[in-house]
Amino acid sequence: MGMFEKLGEYAFLACIMIAVVAGIASGVGDFSSAWIALALVVLGVVVGFTTITEKEATPFLLAAIALTVASSGGWFLIINEAVAKLGTVMNSVLFNIASFVAPAAIILATKMVYELARKKQV
């Protein structure tokens, strides 16, 4: 495994940990997550450029669409009625993961469109 692939793997693991910790912090307390969001976006860009292979592109983009749709609905907030703030925490974690996946998906989709256009010209 090359250096860039390893960097992308570490960036992916860091994003998941950051998303969970920041989601818990913002769900439980009054925590501003602007810098966390920026870090997730930057790490998502790193993953988009380094980690996802052409074989993994379609499943990754499908998962990215599902995460983006799920994170936009606030689906877990109803859980707050049963357990205080648990739904908010779950929603925040999901939103943070989507914030990381979206830039990687944009880069990957752009690379795929470029490859499709390049193949059509030949």
Secondary structure, DSSP 8 states (H G I E B T S, - for coil): --HHHHHHHHHHHHHHHHHHHHHHHHHHS----HHHHHHHHHHHHHHHHHT--TTTHHHHHHHHHHHHHHHTTTGGGGGGGTSTTHHHHHHHHHHHHHHHHHHHHHHHHHHHHHHHHHHHH-
